[in-house]
Amino acid sequence: MTRPARRTRRLSQAGGLGAAALLALSACGSSGSGSSSDASAPAGSAKKLSGTVNVFAAASLTESFTTLGKRFEKEHPGTKVTFNFGGSDSLAAGITGGAPADVFAAASPKTMKIVTDRGDASGEPTTFVRNRLEIATLPGNPDKVTSLKDLTDSDLKVVLCDKAVPCGSAAQTALDASELRLTPVSYEQDVKSALTKVELKEADAAVVYRTDVKAAGDKVAGVDFPEAADAVNDYPIALLKDAPNAEAAKAFIALVASDAGQKVLAEAGFLKP
C-alpha cells in the first residue's frame, strides 16, 4: 500500500504543476493586447448614447444636417438632435455669449475663429465640406442673367447676404476679383433669407450658395459664374468646450465626417474638403 500511495501523491503534484503552468500562460496572454482579452469583452459594452445634441449650424446646412440628424437619432435610439440654423456670425456670437450648444458647424474659418479665439472650442476644428457661390434668379431666368456683371444692371433688384455673413463675404470677394460694384436692394442676415427674397419674387436675383439653389428646386433658377472659383468657402466643424452632451456630440461629428455623412452632403451639392 505504501508504493501506490507514493505514486498517487506524485501524480497529484504533477497535475498541480501542469495546472499552474496553464494559469501562468493564461495570465501572460491576458496581460497583452491580443485578441483573447478582446474576445472576453461582453458584446455591446460600448457606452450607449442618450440625450439631446444641440447643433449650431450655418443656414446653408439646413437640409443636409436635418437629414443627418434623423439618421443619427435612428442609429442611436434615445437621442435627439436639435438644430439652430442661421448666419454663422450670429451663431458664433451666441456661443461666445454663453448659449448652450454641443457642436458648431460654420460656413467659414473666419466665423469659426470667433469661437476658437475665445477658447470655446474643444480641440481643433476640422473642415468637412466646401461650398461655392451661384446666382439664384426667378424661375426660367426671365431677365436672362448669365454673369455676375449682369447683376450690376440698375433695373434688376438684387439681394446679397450681409458682408459679415460668410455668403456675403464670399460674394464681395467675387465682386472685388472681377472689379464690379453693385448696390443691392437689401443685405440679408443669412443665405436662406436672401434666397427667400427671390422665391417670393421680392427680388430678381440673389448671390447665394449652389447648395441653396439646388435645395430650392424649381422655385428658382441657378446661374454659375467663373468668379465663384475665387470665393469658395471651407466649412469647419468643432466640438464645443462646455458641450452638455459631449459624447453624443462627438458621435454626431463622426457621422458628418463618415462616408455616409459625406454622401448626404455631396448629394446636396457640397464639395469635398
Buried (B, 14 or more C-beta within 10 A) or exposed (E): EEEEEEEEEEEEEEEEEEEEEEEEEEEEEEEEEEEEEEEEEEEEEEEEBEBBBBBBBBBBBBBBBBBBBEBBBEEBEEBBBEBBBBBBBBBBBBBBEEEBBBBBBBBBBBBBBBBBEEEBBBEEBBBBBBBBBBBBBBBEBEBEBEBBBBBBEEEBBBBBBBEBBBBBBBBBBBBEBBEBEBEBBBBBBBBBBBBBBBBEEEBBBBBBBBBBBBBBEEBBBBBBBEBBEBBBBBBBBBBBBEBBBBBBBBBBBEBBBEEEBBEBBEEBBBBEB
